[in-house]
Amino acid sequence: MIGCVKTSGRLAALAVAGLLAALPACSESGGRADGGAGRAGAEAARAQGHGTVFRGGRPGAAGAGDPYFPKLGNAGYDATHYTLTLDYDPGSGRLKGTAEMTAKATADLSAFNLDLLGMEVSSATVDGRTAQVRRDGQELTLQPRDHLRKGAAFRSVVHYAGTPESITHDHGWREGWLRTDNGAVAFGEPTGSMSWFPGNHHPSDKASYDITVTVPKEVQAISNGQLRARHTSGDRATFHWHQAEPMAGHVATVAIGSYDIRTSRTRSGIPVVSAMDRTAGVDEDGAVLGRFPEVMEWAEGRFGPYPFSAAGVIVDQAADVPYALETQTRPTIPAAVFHTTNVVHEMAHQWFGNSVTPRTWRDMWLNEGFATYAEWLWTEDHGGASAQDHFDRNHAKAADDDEWDFPPAEPPSASDISGQPVYVRGAMVIHKIRQALGDEGFRTLVRGWTLRHRHGHASTADFTAYVEAKAGRDLDAIWDSWLYGDGKPA
């Protein structure tokens, strides 16, 4: 996401919306360790299971063990591919869907869970045979006729329909399936993706996607990756998008509306497909979008090879899109803030957040700190303020400024994972690392980090260990003061 259009309280109402269970205190993380979540948390949840023990296995746990969203995601399997077939009526707001998930069991399972908020499920199958379906809030439990053995590949298919819910937080921020004047936009971070398709919606489980959307022929349907096919039948048009590289559910998107589609290629040959809202009246001379290949080339020089096979942006009315989001391969940006600096921020997320994905939501500063620092590097490399200028200006802020409210690696609650310290103080941590390693050492470190964890996951502990290995010494002074320290560092 982009820091300049959010506040630290954007997610607070998740608790009110019933999406958060009791949150564990951050002190449970054990300091710099991975917050007791990620693999360890998922293993703990997997061991506990839930419900009745069935012959031949246990149900997979409802929740991946995230420290802030304990019910988000599910244990017991690893999703590898989603095939989503959607049909949307903008007039009524009704969505019909079929979600096919290919996965591998990581434990002997008698049942397993998917995240799905609202929507009515009409039927489900596992490996072609009817499965028993149970609902409990956002938890959709499928019980196959035969248990799934550890290591076995399986395929579930869920047929569902309804009017997808949007989630409104304090200050009016929304996520989920957002209706617009003539369509909709799907925003998934951190929990909204479960409002429009059933799946394992924790960032620790990524998969490839095929997303096929049928809409009235006068509008378009834009999604992630490459457009594989488009055809019209009567008054309906169908668009098939393919995302080949792994993607977390929260950065999957569908944008339905009246768009001008603009295409180009980067110098390295990546196809660029951008969708510009015809009613927004933005960038009509192409001044911002025209710099997109330049931004891509600059980012590759700074961060390493672009990690995906497609690129572009989606620009929508600010009234429809409440903030910018790093939807994979095609970030979504409100028309009111569609300018080059924001494009730089969201494109940096393709490396930091989308390719190298946080192991838990506690590690979000790795996404936002790097994306904010990318803005500082862009102005430095293009004749504007240097990164040091940005650092000094932010450090000059008063000790009671909200940038110093909490350490970036330890937001006190789910409502704080998008707070200013995660963005700005996170970027300041990156700058301190650059000072410690020097410019060339820093460039080598960043490019090595994105290649080492390409299409994978990483935690704060992974990152600090990697930095110290490259530095050849401990950097406790940085971690203690800037990453984990309370208050304004000296």
Buried (B, 14 or more C-beta within 10 A) or exposed (E): BBBBBBBBBBBBBBBEBEBBEEBBEBEEBEEBEBBBBBBBBBBBBBEEBBBEEBEEBBBBBBBBBBBBBBBBBBBBBBBBBBBBBBBBBBEEEEBBBBBBBBBBBBBBBBBBBBBBBBBEBEEBBBBEEEBEBBEEEBBBBBBBEEBBEEEBEBBBBBBBBBBBBBBBBBEEBBBBBBBBEBBBBBBBBBBBBBBBBBBBBBBBBBBBBBBBBBBBEEBBBBBBBBBEEEEEEEEEBBBBBBBBBBBBBBBBBBBBBBBEEBEBEBEEEBBBBBBBBEBBEBBEEEEBBEBBBEBBBBBBEBBBEBBBBBBBBBBBBBEBBBBBBBBBBBBBBBBBBBBBBBBBBBBBBBBBBBBBBBBBBBBBBBBBBBBBBBBBBBBBEEEEBEBEEBBEEBBEBEEEBEBBBBBBBBBBBBBBBBBBBBBBBBBBBBBBBBBBBEEEBBBEBBBEBBBEBBBEBBBBBBBBEBBBEBBEEEBEEBBEBBBBBEEBBE
